[in-house]
Amino acid sequence: MTRRRAAIAITPALLRRWPLPALDDQLGKVARGTVLVVGGSEQIPGAAMLAALASLRAGAGTLVIATSRNIAPHVAVAVPEARVIGVRATVTGELAPTSARELRDELTASDAILVGPGMRDRRAARGVITSCVKLNARAPVVIDAGALAAFRELRSRPASAVLTPHAGEMASLLDLEPEDVLAKPQDLALEAARELGAIVVLKGAVTYVAAPDGACYANTAGNLGLGTCGSGDTLSGVIAGLAARGATILQAAVWGVHVHAKAGEVLARDIGPLGYLARELLAEIPGLVGSYAKRRHR
């Protein structure tokens, strides 16, 4: 019987030994890539906005948000840094199953794609992820929230993808109960990574970042306050932003998990252990990324 490898602890020292790719100062925002965030709905527009802003806070150069046509003008005003595309929506305010057809150019041109924040109808997510595979196989894809169930259903999946489930979402992915996931999170994160061919970030008191090859990282930083509405959207955005600027999907996941957790620690100290907001995490991200990154510019 093969022994499971011990999880590698995610620490500031680990991040400093694993620096983010060097950036070319001459290229400006182009060197930091374009993130496309596909998500939001008429009831949950803020999830896509939080994720989108987090990608910029992590250092991405350009941001595009694709969301329901009915709320797109409001999102554009709320996030002036982004180009916002309104796509067809269902009568319930979710992105329409055919919405991927309207995003061909954006899917082709993006350096990292985030699908799922604020989405509850997985039909649209299926179409978008399938189009990612066909149009832009090189781009890493971050799968969150409403897109997680869609990913499992696909026969053709992105070669470079990261899933960000909490225990309940992981239970659905593996046809288990949440209690089963909480009982052996590392084992099940690794099982899901192998089965789905993707990096799996299983969020919890200890967050595990598992790879299909059996590598596993464990993050113990953070606090109870991170369990708040929008926190997961912020994490997925940080991962997408790091991937857009050139990190591998595994490195982006490891860095993103720790930076997000440390942002929670800063807010717990400055505001209180409970009650800080996901939007308040955003301001802490650039400083934390900078503190762990070696300055390796050309």
Rosetta blueprint (number, residue, H / E / L):
1 M L
2 T L
3 R L
4 R L
5 R L
6 A L
7 A L
8 I E
9 A E
10 I L
11 T L
12 P H
13 A H
14 L H
15 L H
16 R H
17 R H
18 W L
19 P L
20 L L
21 P L
22 A L
23 L L
24 D L
25 D H
26 Q H
27 L H
28 G H
29 K H
30 V H
31 A H
32 R H
33 G L
34 T E
35 V E
36 L E
37 V E
38 V E
39 G L
40 G L
41 S L
42 E L
43 Q L
44 I L
45 P H
46 G H
47 A H
48 A H
49 M H
50 L H
51 A H
52 A H
53 L H
54 A H
55 S H
56 L H
57 R H
58 A L
59 G L
60 A L
61 G L
62 T E
63 L E
64 V E
65 I E
66 A E
67 T E
68 S E
69 R L
70 N L
71 I L
72 A H
73 P H
74 H H
75 V H
76 A H
77 V H
78 A H
79 V L
80 P L
81 E L
82 A L
83 R E
84 V E
85 I E
86 G E
87 V E
88 R L
89 A E
90 T L
91 V L
92 T L
93 G L
94 E L
95 L E
96 A L
97 P L
98 T L
99 S H
100 A H
101 R H
102 E H
103 L H
104 R H
105 D H
106 E H
107 L H
108 T H
109 A H
110 S L
111 D L
112 A E
113 I E
114 L E
115 V E
116 G L
117 P L
118 G L
119 M L
120 R L
121 D L
122 R H
123 R H
124 A H
125 A H
126 R H
127 G H
128 V H
129 I H
130 T H
131 S H
132 C H
133 V H
134 K H
135 L H
136 N L
137 A L
138 R L
139 A L
140 P L
141 V E
142 V E
143 I E
144 D L
145 A H
146 G H
147 A H
148 L H
149 A H
150 A H
151 F H
152 R H
153 E H
154 L L
155 R L
156 S L
157 R L
158 P L
159 A L
160 S L
161 A E
162 V E
163 L E
164 T L
165 P L
166 H L
167 A H
168 G H
169 E H
170 M H
171 A H
172 S H
173 L H
174 L H
175 D L
176 L L
177 E L
178 P H
179 E H
180 D H
181 V H
182 L H
183 A H
184 K L
185 P H
186 Q H
187 D H
188 L H
189 A H
190 L H
191 E H
192 A H
193 A H
194 R H
195 E H
196 L H
197 G L
198 A L
199 I E
200 V E
201 V E
202 L E
203 K L
204 G L
205 A L
206 V L
207 T E
208 Y E
209 V E
210 A E
211 A L
212 P L
213 D L
214 G L
215 A L
216 C E
217 Y E
218 A E
219 N E
220 T L
221 A L
222 G L
223 N L
224 L H
225 G H
226 L H
227 G L
228 T L
229 C L
230 G L
231 S H
232 G H
233 D H
234 T H
235 L H
236 S H
237 G H
238 V H
239 I H
240 A H
241 G H
242 L H
243 A H
244 A H
245 R L
246 G L
247 A L
248 T L
249 I H
250 L H
251 Q H
252 A H
253 A H
254 V H
255 W H
256 G H
257 V H
258 H H
259 V H
260 H H
261 A H
262 K H
263 A H
264 G H
265 E H
266 V H
267 L H
268 A H
269 R H
270 D H
271 I L
272 G L
273 P L
274 L L
275 G L
276 Y L
277 L L
278 A H
279 R H
280 E H
281 L H
282 L H
283 A H
284 E H
285 I H
286 P H
287 G H
288 L H
289 V H
290 G H
291 S H
292 Y H
293 A L
294 K L
295 R L
296 R L
297 H L
298 R L
